[in-house]
Amino acid sequence: MKNTVNEKSTGLLDEIEGTVQGHRDGHGYVVRDDGEADIYLPPNEMRAVLHKDRVKARIVRHDRKGRAEGRVLEIIERPAQPIIGRLLHESGVWLVAPEDKRYGQDVLVPKGATGTAKPGQVVVVELTEPPSLYGQPVGRVKEVLGEIDDPGMEIEIAVRKYGVPHEFSEACIALARALPEKVRPQDKKHRVDLTDVPLVTIDGEDARDFDDAVYCEPTKVGRGKGWRLLVAIADVSHYVETGSAIDIDAYERATSVYFPRRVIPMLPEKLSNGLCSLNPEVERLCMVCDMLITATGEIQAYQFYPAVMWSHARFTYTEVAAILANTRGPEAARRKERVQDLIHLHDVYRALLKARETRGAVDFETTETQIVCDENGRIEKIVPRTRNDAHRLIEEAMLAANVCSADFIQEGKHPGLYRVHEGPTPEKKDILRNYLKAMAVGMTISDEPLPAEFQRIAAATKDRPDSQQIHTMLLRSMQQAIYTPLNSGHFGLAYDAYTHFTSPIRRYPDLLVHRVIKAILRQGRYELPVLPTPGEAHEKLARRLQRSANAGAAKPKKVPGASPRELQAWEAAGLHCSANERRADEASRDVEAWLKCKYMREHLGEEYGGVVSAVTSFGVFVTLDQMYVEGLVHITELGGEYYKFDEARQELRGERTGIRYAIGSRVRVQVSRVDLDGRKIDFRLVREGDELLHRAMKDKGVPAAAREGGKPAAKRSTAAKRAEAKPAGRKPAGPKGPKTSRKSRR
């Protein structure tokens, strides 16, 4: 009886449902539906299950740290998602080695099930027999993708690995083909004619679809000076009807996915690059946010209306920045009829920027990079994306239109999707407070922090040598933004209500916002159609949000004017769009990581300077100067001593020497290993004259004579002797030991 009571009190008899998450080392975890801590599955438990299986499990024991180890009782559901890998022929046996190592075991392929595939080619395999305790999974080749070194193969793998829809349905293609080539007279009915207003587009050099156009002119606002700012957005909703074949495909994708040299668009090309794109010197349908903005950057009034426009110029960011920097230069001379309009746009931007500062919005400067590839899809170089005043000008104009959209939906008492960014969780607040205290910043955040508090800390520390480290920690303390009908504001931008209105060609939430605005304008109601069954990405995000809710995150539960059924439909749409945004990001990062690994294979053994970009208990991640590639220096490569991970300071400190590695530390490394399958790059630390070591030992008060040999002359501590007697950086044993790695970095 006593044992039964103990088992019940520790949850050992409970049947727990969740999703299997495999690990490349052979073990796995059950990610629980109830949001509790994951359950470790040892390798023998993973033999009969696959990564992504839905299972029932039971906890069988806990390790010394209280972490749960489990046993799989039943497989509830096995997703029909195919497996991508390389076809191998070994000792007369055909098998597919999965590209995603989380699957843990190869798939046997009968001789007659290989199709036209040849050994070494990348294939898509469909399972015909599941794995068992005593047998491998069996499958058949469903599709041949080609050779591993074929240009663009990494993208072909990623879209299938992450389940990104990459082929439009036949019904969608047929409907797109039937659309007109240009704006027809009947399309212009009940629209404001803006063809004489010199609206222009400002985008990157490689942009092919143009969502937005802008125009600004000075005007009186009340008794003072101000501006009239027009933001015209492509009217996708005019051509994509709710529930149509194009709409169904667009909803399934939810977003365009951007890879180096290739885009998988949300809409067929006829719409995204043609009929909806605000191309220069052609008529286009648009939805306009027409705003009056004061000298202090406040939006005094706004209105929305459908219009027809004519783009008077297609500018690039580089061109506009050059014109604003020198209004008498060669770029300005070529565009002299538009120069004054650009000056007005720059003036309203500066006013909006003042309002942003007054509001206290978070505005950290971060380095974004762009991968430049050659014709064969190989990396030529990685360059930083420099943001100039033209980028910021468009950004502020789009923010203003998005804020007006959110306000319009709220005032119209109509359900819709807001872009919500909540403040830090209690756990992240505590970590940040401890870190700021440990780094002697002299400032902290309150229990209910405002964005302005983060901005003040960033401004106060911008001249410190460790400013990059501090700003990184400030950013990491924040949550990810999501789409939801339950508005709770945008923390980072310091808005009470915010949504996405400005990119309906590439984001489905923006298309929904357009439909809602149109419904309010005609005093009607927009009803969401019956949407397809949510996918895996949706379910993963739903469980993550449920964990957040269980942790005590408060959210408003009512939307004015929305029935419970309506609210449920909008919540499902928000989850779907948020999850597929994450899916697109993961697929893009996977391709970039693959390209970077392939690039760095050509630089094995070479040395580079770099900066520590993250610190973990098992080592430090270093980003190389100029190349912007990140890799791991494992703790065993940091020297023959015991390193202790200080979570508050986010640093590793040597117990004997006192040497420290923290975010922002400068180091020199050698490229030692590249794992293309695992998307991992390993570095080895290069000590330049042991300068770092000597400095640390000097700080500890070690005499100069002893420092010459790198060892202190005084008696060494017991801990130091222990460190020399065992391998450096050994991690504690236990079921969850291997899961200390940073998923986003690995």
Buried (B, 14 or more C-beta within 10 A) or exposed (E): EEEEEEEEEBEBEEEBBBBBBBBBEBBBBBBBBEBBEBBBBBEEBBBBBBBBBBBBBBBEEBBEEEBBBBBBEEBEEBBEBBBBBBBBBEEEEBBBBBBBBBBBBBBBBEEEBBEEBEEEBBBBBBBBEBBEEEEBBBBBBBBBBBEBEBBBBBBBBBBBBBBBBBEBBEEBBEBBEEBEEEBEEEBBEEBBEBBEBBBBBBBEEEBEBBBBBBBBBEEEBEEEEBBBBBBBBBBBBBBBEBEBBBBBBBBBBBBBBBBBBBBBBBBBBBBBBBBBBBBBEBBBBBBBBBBBBBBEBBBEEBEBBBBBBBBBBBBBBBBBBBBBEEBEEEBBEEBEEBBEBBBBBBBBBEBBBBBBEEBBBBBEEEEEBBBEBEEEBEBEEBEEEEBBBBBBBBBBBBBBBBBBBBBBBBEBEBBBBBBBBBBBBEEBBEBBBBBBBBBEBEEBBEEEBBBBBBBBBBEBBEEBEBBBBBBBBBBBBBBEBBBBBBBBBBBBBBBEBBBBBBBBBBBBBBBBBBBBBBBBBEEEEBEBBEBEEBBBBBBBBBBBBEBBEEEEBEEEEEBEEBEEEBBEBBBBBBBBBBBBBBBBBBBBEBBBBBBBBBBBBEBEEEEBBBBBBBBBBBBBBBBBEEBBBBBBBBBBBBBEBBBEBBEBBBBBBBBBBBBBBBBBBEBBBBBBBBEBBEBBBBBBBEBEEBEBBBBBBEEBEBEEEEBEEBBBEEEEEEEBEEBEEEEBBEEEEBBBBBBEBEEEBE
